[in-house]
Amino acid sequence: MLKTTETVLAAHRATAATIIKKLERHGMDGYFCATSSEAVELVRSWMHEGDSVTWGGSETFKETGMKTALETAGCYRMLDRTAASTPEEQREMWRDRTSAEWFFMSANALTLDGELVNIDGNSDRLSLLLHGPAHVVVLVGMNKLVTDVDAGFKRIRTVACPLNAARLHTNTPCELTGTCAECHAAGCMCCNVVVTRHSRHEGRIRVVLIGENLGY
C-alpha cells in the first residue's frame, strides 16, 4: 500500500509541475501540496492577522479543513454571506466581500493547460473570482483535472452537477434523472459558464493543487 501511495504521489507531483508552469504563463500562481493539511499550512503562511476572508460555495474549502482552520485561528475577519439575513445586511456584506483580502473557492475543473472551468447559478462565486478581492485562492483536488475545456464541461455535466444537485436539492433534471438536460429550470446551476484562461493581474489568482480527491 505504501508503494502504491508513493507512486500515486509521484505521478501527482509530476502532473502538478506541468500544470503549474502553464498557470504561470497565464498570469496565475500554482502550487502543489501532497495533503490538505500541507495546503492549510501553506495558505496561512501567506496571510496576516486581521485580514478579511470570504468564500464561495465550496465543499473543498470545508473538506480540506481550511475553513475550520481560519475560523478557529480567531485572527481573521471572516465574511460569511450566510450571516446576512435582511436585504440591507446582504448589500453591506456584498460590499465587504468584494473588497476582501482573501477569497476562497474551488474549481469545477482544471485543464492540463492551466485553465479554470466553472459554472454557477447565482454567480456569487464567479463574480468574486473575476473581480474584487485582492487575492483568490483556488483549492483543487487532483480529481478535478481534465484534458481540455470540453472535457471540463463534460465533467461538470456528468459529475459535478448531478452530485451538487443531489446535495442542494435543486429539483433540476440533473437531480431527478442524474444527467444534464441543459435546462432552464428555476434552480439551474449552469446559468453562467466561465473559462479563466488568463489573469491580467499577476499573482492575484493562486491555484493550490492537492494530492487528494476533494469536492465534486
C-alpha positions as CSV (number, residue, x, y, z in Angstrom):
1,M,0.0,0.0,0.0
2,L,2.8,2.4,0.9
3,K,4.5,1.7,-2.5
4,T,1.2,2.4,-4.3
5,T,0.7,5.7,-2.3
6,E,4.2,6.8,-3.1
7,T,3.7,6.0,-6.8
8,V,0.5,8.0,-7.0
9,L,2.1,10.9,-5.2
10,A,5.0,10.9,-7.6
11,A,2.6,11.0,-10.5
12,H,0.6,13.8,-8.9
13,R,3.7,15.9,-8.4
14,A,4.8,15.4,-12.0
15,T,1.4,16.4,-13.4
16,A,1.1,19.3,-11.0
17,A,4.6,20.6,-12.0
18,T,3.5,20.7,-15.7
19,I,0.2,22.5,-14.9
20,I,2.0,25.0,-12.6
21,K,4.2,26.0,-15.5
22,K,1.2,26.6,-17.7
23,L,-0.5,28.6,-14.9
24,E,2.5,30.9,-14.6
25,R,2.3,31.6,-18.4
26,H,-1.4,32.5,-17.8
27,G,-0.7,35.0,-15.1
28,M,-1.7,32.7,-12.2
29,D,0.5,31.2,-9.5
30,G,0.4,27.4,-9.0
31,Y,1.4,25.3,-6.0
32,F,1.3,21.6,-5.1
33,C,0.6,20.1,-1.7
34,A,0.5,16.4,-1.0
35,T,-2.2,16.7,1.6
36,S,-4.9,19.1,2.8
37,S,-3.0,19.8,6.0
38,E,0.0,21.0,4.0
39,A,-2.3,23.2,1.9
40,V,-3.7,24.8,5.0
41,E,-0.2,25.5,6.3
42,L,0.9,26.9,3.0
43,V,-2.0,29.3,2.6
44,R,-1.9,30.5,6.2
45,S,1.8,31.4,5.6
46,W,0.6,34.0,3.1
47,M,-1.9,35.6,5.4
48,H,-1.7,38.3,8.1
49,E,-3.6,38.9,11.3
50,G,-6.6,41.0,10.7
51,D,-7.0,40.0,7.0
52,S,-10.6,39.8,5.8
53,V,-11.6,36.4,4.4
54,T,-14.6,35.3,2.4
55,W,-15.5,32.2,0.3
56,G,-17.9,30.8,-2.3
57,G,-19.9,27.7,-2.2
58,S,-17.2,25.0,-2.0
59,E,-17.1,21.6,-0.4
60,T,-13.4,21.5,-0.9
61,F,-12.9,24.6,1.3
62,K,-14.6,22.6,4.1
63,E,-13.1,19.2,3.4
64,T,-9.5,20.4,3.4
65,G,-10.1,21.8,6.9
66,M,-9.2,25.3,5.6
67,K,-12.5,26.9,6.7
68,T,-12.2,25.4,10.2
69,A,-8.5,26.4,10.5
70,L,-9.3,30.0,9.5
71,E,-12.3,30.3,11.8
72,T,-10.6,28.8,14.9
73,A,-7.5,30.9,14.4
74,G,-9.5,33.8,15.6
75,C,-7.3,36.4,14.0
76,Y,-9.1,36.9,10.7
77,R,-12.2,38.8,9.8
78,M,-14.5,36.1,8.4
79,L,-17.1,37.4,6.0
80,D,-19.8,34.7,5.8
81,R,-22.5,35.6,3.3
82,T,-25.0,33.3,5.2
83,A,-24.8,35.6,8.2
84,A,-26.6,38.3,6.4
85,S,-30.4,38.0,6.6
86,T,-32.0,41.2,5.6
87,P,-31.6,42.9,2.2
88,E,-29.7,45.7,3.8
89,E,-27.3,43.3,5.5
90,Q,-26.9,41.4,2.3
91,R,-25.9,44.5,0.4
92,E,-23.5,45.5,3.1
93,M,-22.0,42.0,3.2
94,W,-21.5,42.1,-0.6
95,R,-19.7,45.4,-0.4
96,D,-17.4,44.0,2.3
97,R,-16.8,40.7,0.4
98,T,-15.9,42.4,-2.9
99,S,-13.1,44.3,-1.1
100,A,-11.9,41.3,1.0
101,E,-8.2,40.5,1.1
102,W,-8.8,36.8,0.5
103,F,-11.5,34.8,-1.4
104,F,-11.5,31.0,-1.3
105,M,-13.1,28.7,-3.8
106,S,-12.5,25.5,-5.7
107,A,-13.0,24.8,-9.5
108,N,-15.4,22.6,-11.3
109,A,-12.4,21.6,-13.5
110,L,-8.8,22.5,-14.2
111,T,-7.3,21.7,-17.6
112,L,-3.8,20.3,-18.1
113,D,-3.1,23.6,-19.9
114,G,-3.9,25.6,-16.7
115,E,-7.4,26.8,-17.5
116,L,-10.1,27.1,-14.8
117,V,-13.5,25.8,-15.9
118,N,-16.5,26.8,-13.8
119,I,-20.3,27.1,-13.8
120,D,-22.5,28.9,-11.4
121,G,-26.2,29.6,-10.7
122,N,-26.4,32.9,-8.7
123,S,-22.8,33.5,-9.8
124,D,-21.6,34.8,-6.4
125,R,-18.6,32.6,-6.6
126,L,-17.7,33.5,-10.2
127,S,-18.2,37.2,-9.6
128,L,-15.6,37.3,-6.9
129,L,-13.2,35.1,-8.9
130,L,-13.4,37.6,-11.8
131,H,-13.1,40.8,-9.9
132,G,-12.9,42.3,-6.4
133,P,-10.9,40.5,-3.7
134,A,-7.2,41.2,-3.6
135,H,-6.3,37.5,-3.6
136,V,-8.1,34.5,-4.9
137,V,-7.2,31.0,-3.6
138,V,-8.5,28.1,-5.7
139,L,-8.2,24.8,-3.9
140,V,-8.2,21.9,-6.4
141,G,-8.2,18.2,-5.7
142,M,-6.4,16.0,-8.3
143,N,-9.8,14.5,-9.2
144,K,-10.7,17.9,-10.8
145,L,-8.1,17.6,-13.6
146,V,-9.3,17.3,-17.2
147,T,-7.5,17.2,-20.5
148,D,-9.1,20.4,-22.0
149,V,-12.0,22.8,-21.7
150,D,-14.5,20.5,-23.5
151,A,-13.6,17.7,-21.0
152,G,-14.2,20.2,-18.3
153,F,-17.7,20.9,-19.5
154,K,-18.3,17.2,-19.7
155,R,-17.1,16.7,-16.2
156,I,-19.4,19.4,-15.0
157,R,-22.4,17.8,-16.6
158,T,-21.7,14.2,-15.7
159,V,-20.1,14.6,-12.3
160,A,-20.3,18.0,-10.6
161,C,-23.8,19.0,-11.4
162,P,-25.6,15.7,-10.5
163,L,-23.7,15.4,-7.2
164,N,-24.2,19.0,-6.3
165,A,-27.9,18.9,-7.3
166,A,-28.4,15.9,-5.0
167,R,-26.7,17.7,-2.2
168,L,-28.5,21.0,-2.7
169,H,-31.9,19.6,-3.8
170,T,-32.2,21.9,-6.8
171,N,-35.2,20.0,-8.3
172,T,-33.4,20.2,-11.7
173,P,-33.1,17.4,-14.3
174,C,-29.6,16.6,-13.1
175,E,-31.0,15.8,-9.6
176,L,-34.1,14.0,-10.8
177,T,-32.5,11.9,-13.6
178,G,-28.8,12.1,-12.7
179,T,-28.0,13.6,-16.2
180,C,-27.7,17.1,-17.5
181,A,-30.5,18.3,-19.8
182,E,-29.1,21.8,-20.4
183,C,-32.2,23.0,-18.6
184,H,-33.6,26.5,-17.9
185,A,-35.2,25.4,-14.6
186,A,-35.7,27.8,-11.7
187,G,-32.9,26.1,-9.8
188,C,-30.5,25.9,-12.7
189,M,-26.9,25.7,-11.6
190,C,-25.4,26.4,-15.0
191,C,-26.6,30.0,-15.6
192,N,-23.1,31.2,-16.3
193,V,-20.2,29.2,-17.7
194,V,-16.7,30.8,-17.3
195,V,-13.3,29.7,-18.6
196,T,-10.4,31.6,-16.9
197,R,-7.6,31.2,-19.4
198,H,-5.5,34.2,-18.3
199,S,-5.3,36.7,-15.5
200,R,-4.0,40.2,-16.3
201,H,-3.3,40.7,-12.6
202,E,-0.3,38.5,-12.0
203,G,-0.3,36.8,-8.6
204,R,-3.9,37.6,-7.8
205,I,-5.1,34.0,-8.5
206,R,-3.3,31.3,-6.7
207,V,-4.2,27.7,-7.6
208,V,-3.3,25.1,-4.9
209,L,-3.3,21.6,-6.3
210,I,-3.8,19.0,-3.6
211,G,-2.9,15.3,-3.9
212,E,-6.3,14.1,-2.8
213,N,-9.8,13.6,-4.2
214,L,-11.8,16.6,-2.9
215,G,-15.2,18.1,-3.6
216,Y,-17.4,17.4,-6.6
